[in-house]
Amino acid sequence: VVLWHGMGDDCCNPESMGRIQVLLQDSLPGVFVHSVQVGDNRDEDHESGFFGQVSDQVDLVCEQLAGIPELADGFNAIGFSQGGLFLRAYVQRCNRPAVKQLITFGSPHGGVTDIPNCMGPRDFRCNLMRSLIRYGVYSAYVQHRVVQAQYYKDPRNIEGYLAKNIFLPDLNNEGANKNQTYAENLAQLDRFVMVRFAEDRMVKPAETAWFWTVDEEGALVPLEKQELYQDDWLGLQKLGGRLEFLVSPGQHVSCFFFTNKEKRTVTHQGGMSFIDANKRSVSPRYNSTLPQRGSEPKRTNGLPTSINVIFFVLDAFLCMNDVLGTKKNSSISGPFHFQNSAFSIYTALSRLFSCLLYSLYPL
């Protein structure tokens, strides 16, 4: 089994991925479990979830997995949040050794269209972030440095998305020239299971976990209504009954492990569900949310609480200090480790984008 963690986590955190690895080994005696690490240590792996080029990370993991003897005959892959999206990229782009079953939890297969945990149109931080995204998310500087920008899909700027997003349009075969290898590799899966979370506020829309997208008017577009499925750009039609859509209760990446000793129906929805809900009765054995270093602040009428405003002002001051400091320094220290040879508006936007992302996603 191969695991790939999500944003804000790392390969070996004993309270999250490490715990899941132990659970798998306890449940399946003798199973080999590998948790993907990008970088030389946990800190670098954690940082890679925010910064870098996703395609480079996928290429690195392709090399890593090819060098692990225990995986030579194939393996099952489990991806959490963006880690599931990246594992799909592994299947489509290299898949040696081959993935047999791919299971993704809350993964943004259809891209994301809004900011994590934003609760309404009157939130100051969210509106500031939305303005920055509209202005600079498809700039070359941001695209080559911020991971989340590489699967951001602006429904009001599809032309910009297709032309300038360096990762997701290619992965979803949305360009004029279709990559048949992508469709062939994905169609070879024994099973592709996509789980979305009923109360997910981290990825928007939550249904992106099922490849759903949002149109220019903000309406959800189910997978079966998209050209991606109708023309079978990714081989999803060929999967047929091997393609499964599940919905789990709870917030983003609330993971459930089940036994059959006590019976409880797993809820599943969607026009393309290939599972008979009446036959999928299981009971929860373990419920764990991947750790987040902090918690979502309470809000009133969509506005941060007074104490959160204070911290946000401090965050913004420190971030702008960093941004303006790029004029004077050729090397920027601190948590972002960007090397800058010249100051530009895209440098400022990218660093402020990153600062606000850290502020919106408590670490």
C-alpha positions as CSV (number, residue, x, y, z in Angstrom):
1,V,0.0,0.0,0.0
2,V,1.2,3.5,-0.9
3,L,-0.1,6.6,1.0
4,W,0.3,10.2,-0.1
5,H,-0.7,12.9,2.5
6,G,-2.5,16.1,1.9
7,M,-1.7,19.8,2.4
8,G,-0.3,20.7,5.8
9,D,0.6,17.1,6.7
10,D,3.7,15.1,6.1
11,C,4.6,11.4,5.4
12,C,5.3,10.3,9.0
13,N,3.4,12.4,11.5
14,P,2.6,9.8,14.2
15,E,-0.8,11.5,14.8
16,S,-1.9,11.2,11.2
17,M,-0.2,9.3,8.4
18,G,2.0,7.4,10.8
19,R,-1.1,6.3,12.7
20,I,-2.9,5.3,9.5
21,Q,0.2,3.2,8.5
22,V,0.1,1.4,11.8
23,L,-3.6,0.7,11.5
24,L,-3.2,-0.8,8.0
25,Q,-0.3,-3.0,9.3
26,D,-2.4,-4.1,12.2
27,S,-5.4,-4.8,10.1
28,L,-3.5,-6.5,7.3
29,P,-0.6,-8.5,8.9
30,G,2.4,-8.7,6.6
31,V,1.3,-5.8,4.4
32,F,4.1,-3.4,3.2
33,V,3.1,0.2,3.6
34,H,5.0,3.1,2.1
35,S,4.2,6.7,2.9
36,V,5.3,9.2,0.2
37,Q,7.9,11.7,1.3
38,V,9.0,14.6,-1.0
39,G,12.3,16.0,0.3
40,D,15.0,14.8,2.6
41,N,13.0,15.1,5.8
42,R,9.6,15.7,7.3
43,D,10.0,19.5,7.3
44,E,10.8,19.5,3.6
45,D,7.9,17.1,2.9
46,H,5.5,19.4,4.8
47,E,6.7,22.4,2.9
48,S,6.4,20.6,-0.5
49,G,2.7,20.5,0.1
50,F,2.6,24.3,-0.4
51,F,5.6,25.2,-2.5
52,G,7.1,23.8,-5.7
53,Q,5.9,22.3,-9.0
54,V,3.6,19.4,-8.7
55,S,4.8,17.8,-11.9
56,D,8.3,17.7,-10.5
57,Q,7.1,16.1,-7.3
58,V,5.2,13.5,-9.3
59,D,8.3,12.7,-11.4
60,L,10.3,12.3,-8.1
61,V,7.7,9.9,-6.7
62,C,7.7,7.9,-9.9
63,E,11.4,7.4,-9.5
64,Q,11.1,6.6,-5.8
65,L,8.4,3.9,-6.2
66,A,10.1,2.3,-9.1
67,G,13.1,1.7,-6.8
68,I,11.1,-0.1,-4.0
69,P,11.3,-3.9,-4.5
70,E,8.2,-4.6,-2.4
71,L,6.1,-2.7,-4.9
72,A,7.4,-4.4,-8.0
73,D,4.2,-6.5,-8.5
74,G,1.9,-3.6,-8.1
75,F,0.2,-1.9,-5.2
76,N,-2.9,-0.2,-3.8
77,A,-2.7,3.5,-3.5
78,I,-4.6,5.8,-1.0
79,G,-4.4,9.5,-1.3
80,F,-5.6,12.1,1.1
81,S,-6.8,15.5,-0.2
82,Q,-4.3,16.8,-2.8
83,G,-2.3,13.6,-2.3
84,G,-5.1,11.7,-4.1
85,L,-4.9,14.1,-7.0
86,F,-1.1,13.6,-7.2
87,L,-1.5,9.8,-7.0
88,R,-3.8,10.0,-10.0
89,A,-1.1,11.9,-11.8
90,Y,1.3,9.0,-10.9
91,V,-1.1,6.5,-12.5
92,Q,-1.6,8.5,-15.7
93,R,2.0,9.6,-16.2
94,C,4.1,6.7,-15.3
95,N,2.4,3.8,-13.4
96,R,5.5,1.6,-13.1
97,P,5.0,-0.2,-10.8
98,A,1.2,-0.3,-11.5
99,V,-1.5,0.8,-9.2
100,K,-4.2,-1.8,-8.8
101,Q,-6.8,0.1,-6.7
102,L,-6.8,3.9,-6.3
103,I,-8.7,5.3,-3.4
104,T,-8.9,9.1,-2.9
105,F,-10.3,11.0,0.1
106,G,-11.6,14.6,-0.6
107,S,-9.2,15.0,-3.5
108,P,-9.7,18.0,-5.9
109,H,-10.0,16.0,-9.1
110,G,-12.1,18.8,-10.8
111,G,-9.9,21.6,-9.4
112,V,-10.8,24.1,-6.7
113,T,-12.7,27.4,-7.3
114,D,-12.5,29.2,-3.9
115,I,-10.5,29.7,-0.8
116,P,-10.4,27.0,2.0
117,N,-12.7,27.6,4.9
118,C,-14.2,30.8,3.5
119,M,-17.7,31.1,4.9
120,G,-19.3,34.0,3.1
121,P,-18.9,37.0,0.8
122,R,-18.3,39.5,3.7
123,D,-15.1,37.9,5.1
124,F,-12.3,40.5,4.7
125,R,-9.5,37.9,4.4
126,C,-11.4,35.8,1.9
127,N,-12.3,38.8,-0.3
128,L,-8.7,40.0,-0.2
129,M,-7.5,36.5,-1.1
130,R,-10.0,36.2,-3.9
131,S,-8.9,39.5,-5.4
132,L,-5.3,38.4,-5.3
133,I,-6.1,35.1,-6.9
134,R,-8.1,36.7,-9.7
135,Y,-5.2,39.1,-10.4
136,G,-2.2,36.7,-10.2
137,V,-3.0,33.0,-9.7
138,Y,-2.2,32.3,-13.4
139,S,1.0,34.3,-13.5
140,A,4.1,32.2,-14.3
141,Y,5.7,33.2,-11.0
142,V,2.8,31.9,-8.9
143,Q,2.1,28.9,-11.0
144,H,5.7,27.7,-10.7
145,R,5.9,28.2,-6.9
146,V,2.5,27.7,-5.2
147,V,1.1,24.1,-5.3
148,Q,-2.5,25.0,-4.8
149,A,-2.5,27.5,-7.7
150,Q,-1.7,24.5,-10.0
151,Y,-5.1,23.0,-9.5
152,Y,-7.1,26.2,-9.1
153,K,-9.8,26.4,-11.8
154,D,-11.4,29.8,-12.2
155,P,-14.9,29.2,-13.8
156,R,-14.9,32.9,-14.9
157,N,-11.6,32.6,-16.6
158,I,-11.4,29.2,-18.3
159,E,-9.3,30.6,-21.1
160,G,-6.7,31.7,-18.7
161,Y,-6.9,28.4,-16.8
162,L,-6.4,26.4,-20.0
163,A,-3.6,28.6,-21.3
164,K,-1.6,29.2,-18.1
165,N,-2.3,26.6,-15.4
166,I,0.7,24.3,-15.6
167,F,-0.8,21.1,-14.0
168,L,-4.5,20.4,-13.9
169,P,-5.5,21.1,-17.5
170,D,-2.9,18.6,-18.7
171,L,-3.8,16.0,-16.1
172,N,-7.5,16.2,-17.0
173,N,-6.7,16.0,-20.7
174,E,-8.5,19.3,-21.3
175,G,-6.1,20.6,-24.0
176,A,-6.6,20.3,-27.7
177,N,-4.2,17.4,-28.0
178,K,-5.3,14.5,-25.9
179,N,-2.8,12.2,-24.2
180,Q,-4.1,8.6,-24.8
181,T,-1.7,7.2,-22.3
182,Y,-3.5,9.0,-19.5
183,A,-6.8,7.4,-20.5
184,E,-5.3,3.9,-21.0
185,N,-3.5,3.9,-17.7
186,L,-6.5,5.1,-15.7
187,A,-8.8,2.6,-17.4
188,Q,-6.5,-0.3,-16.3
189,L,-7.2,0.2,-12.6
190,D,-9.0,-2.6,-10.9
191,R,-11.0,-0.1,-9.0
192,F,-11.1,3.7,-8.6
193,V,-12.9,4.9,-5.4
194,M,-13.5,8.6,-4.8
195,V,-14.7,9.7,-1.4
196,R,-16.1,13.1,-0.8
197,F,-17.0,14.6,2.6
198,A,-20.5,15.8,3.4
199,E,-19.3,18.9,5.4
200,D,-16.1,19.6,3.5
201,R,-15.2,23.3,3.5
202,M,-11.5,22.8,2.6
203,V,-11.9,22.0,-1.0
204,K,-14.6,23.9,-3.0
205,P,-16.8,22.7,-4.4
206,A,-16.7,19.6,-2.1
207,E,-18.0,17.6,-5.2
208,T,-14.6,18.2,-6.9
209,A,-13.8,14.9,-5.1
210,W,-16.0,13.3,-7.7
211,F,-14.7,15.4,-10.7
212,W,-17.6,17.8,-10.5
213,T,-16.9,21.4,-11.5
214,V,-18.6,24.8,-11.3
215,D,-19.8,26.7,-14.3
216,E,-19.5,30.5,-14.9
217,E,-22.8,31.1,-13.0
218,G,-21.6,29.1,-10.0
219,A,-23.8,26.1,-10.6
220,L,-22.4,22.6,-10.1
221,V,-21.7,20.5,-13.2
222,P,-21.8,16.7,-12.5
223,L,-19.1,14.6,-14.1
224,E,-21.6,12.9,-16.5
225,K,-22.5,16.3,-17.9
226,Q,-19.0,17.1,-18.8
227,E,-17.1,16.5,-22.1
228,L,-14.3,15.0,-20.0
229,Y,-16.7,12.0,-19.3
230,Q,-18.9,12.1,-22.4
231,D,-15.8,11.9,-24.7
232,D,-13.9,9.8,-22.2
233,W,-10.8,11.9,-22.1
234,L,-9.5,10.0,-19.1
235,G,-10.9,6.5,-19.5
236,L,-13.5,6.9,-16.8
237,Q,-16.3,5.5,-18.9
238,K,-14.2,2.4,-19.6
239,L,-13.9,1.8,-15.8
240,G,-17.7,1.3,-15.7
241,G,-18.6,-0.5,-12.5
242,R,-15.0,-0.2,-11.2
243,L,-15.6,3.5,-10.7
244,E,-17.1,4.2,-7.3
245,F,-18.4,7.4,-5.7
246,L,-18.9,7.5,-2.0
247,V,-19.8,10.3,0.5
248,S,-18.6,10.1,4.0
249,P,-20.0,12.2,6.9
250,G,-17.8,14.8,8.5
251,Q,-15.4,17.5,7.4
252,H,-12.4,17.4,5.1
253,V,-10.5,14.1,5.3
254,S,-12.4,12.6,8.3
255,C,-11.2,9.0,7.7
256,F,-13.3,6.0,8.6
257,F,-12.0,2.5,9.0
258,F,-14.7,-0.2,9.0
259,T,-15.5,-3.8,10.0
260,N,-18.6,-5.8,9.3
261,K,-19.3,-6.8,12.9
262,E,-21.9,-4.1,13.4
263,K,-24.1,-2.8,10.6
264,R,-24.4,0.7,9.4
265,T,-25.1,1.9,5.9
266,V,-22.5,4.0,4.2
267,T,-24.2,6.9,2.4
268,H,-23.4,7.5,-1.2
269,Q,-25.0,9.9,-3.7
270,G,-24.7,11.1,-7.2
271,G,-26.1,10.2,-10.6
272,M,-23.1,8.0,-11.5
273,S,-22.9,5.9,-8.4
274,F,-22.2,2.3,-9.3
275,I,-22.7,0.9,-5.8
276,D,-25.9,-0.5,-4.3
277,A,-26.2,1.4,-1.0
278,N,-28.4,-1.3,0.5
279,K,-25.5,-3.8,0.2
280,R,-22.8,-1.6,1.7
281,S,-23.4,-2.0,5.4
282,V,-20.4,-1.4,7.7
283,S,-19.6,0.0,11.1
284,P,-17.0,2.6,12.1
285,R,-14.0,1.3,13.8
286,Y,-11.8,4.4,13.8
287,N,-12.5,8.1,13.1
288,S,-9.5,10.4,12.7
289,T,-9.1,13.8,11.1
290,L,-5.7,14.5,9.8
291,P,-4.0,17.0,12.1
292,Q,-4.2,20.7,11.5
293,R,-1.9,22.9,13.5
294,G,-4.6,25.1,14.8
295,S,-8.4,25.2,14.3
296,E,-10.8,27.2,12.2
297,P,-11.5,30.4,14.2
298,K,-15.1,31.1,15.1
299,R,-16.8,33.8,13.0
300,T,-19.8,36.1,13.4
301,N,-21.8,37.0,10.3
302,G,-18.9,35.9,8.1
303,L,-16.4,38.2,9.9
304,P,-13.4,37.0,12.0
305,T,-13.7,37.4,15.8
306,S,-12.0,40.4,17.3
307,I,-9.0,38.4,18.5
308,N,-8.6,36.9,15.1
309,V,-8.6,40.4,13.6
310,I,-5.6,41.2,15.8
311,F,-3.7,38.2,14.7
312,F,-4.6,38.8,11.0
313,V,-3.3,42.4,11.2
314,L,0.0,41.1,12.7
315,D,0.1,38.4,10.0
316,A,-0.5,41.0,7.3
317,F,2.1,43.3,8.7
318,L,4.8,40.6,8.8
319,C,3.9,39.4,5.3
320,M,4.1,42.8,3.8
321,N,7.4,43.3,5.6
322,D,8.7,40.3,3.8
323,V,7.2,41.5,0.5
324,L,8.8,44.9,0.7
325,G,12.0,43.4,1.9
326,T,12.5,41.7,-1.4
327,K,13.5,45.1,-2.8
328,K,16.6,45.1,-0.6
329,N,17.5,41.4,-0.3
330,S,18.6,39.0,-2.9
331,S,17.9,36.1,-0.6
332,I,14.8,35.9,1.6
333,S,15.0,34.0,4.8
334,G,12.0,32.7,6.8
335,P,9.5,29.9,6.2
336,F,9.2,30.4,2.5
337,H,12.8,30.2,1.3
338,F,12.3,32.1,-1.9
339,Q,15.4,33.3,-3.8
340,N,14.8,36.6,-5.6
341,S,17.1,38.3,-8.1
342,A,14.8,41.2,-8.7
343,F,11.6,42.7,-7.2
344,S,8.5,42.5,-9.3
345,I,4.7,42.7,-8.8
346,Y,4.5,39.0,-9.3
347,T,7.1,38.4,-6.5
348,A,4.9,40.5,-4.2
349,L,1.7,38.8,-5.2
350,S,3.2,35.4,-4.8
351,R,4.6,36.0,-1.3
352,L,1.4,37.7,-0.2
353,F,-0.6,34.8,-1.7
354,S,1.5,32.4,0.3
355,C,1.2,34.4,3.5
356,L,-2.5,34.6,3.3
357,L,-2.8,30.9,2.5
358,Y,-0.9,30.2,5.7
359,S,-3.2,32.6,7.6
360,L,-6.4,31.0,6.1
361,Y,-5.1,27.4,6.7
362,P,-3.9,27.5,10.3
363,L,-0.5,25.7,10.7
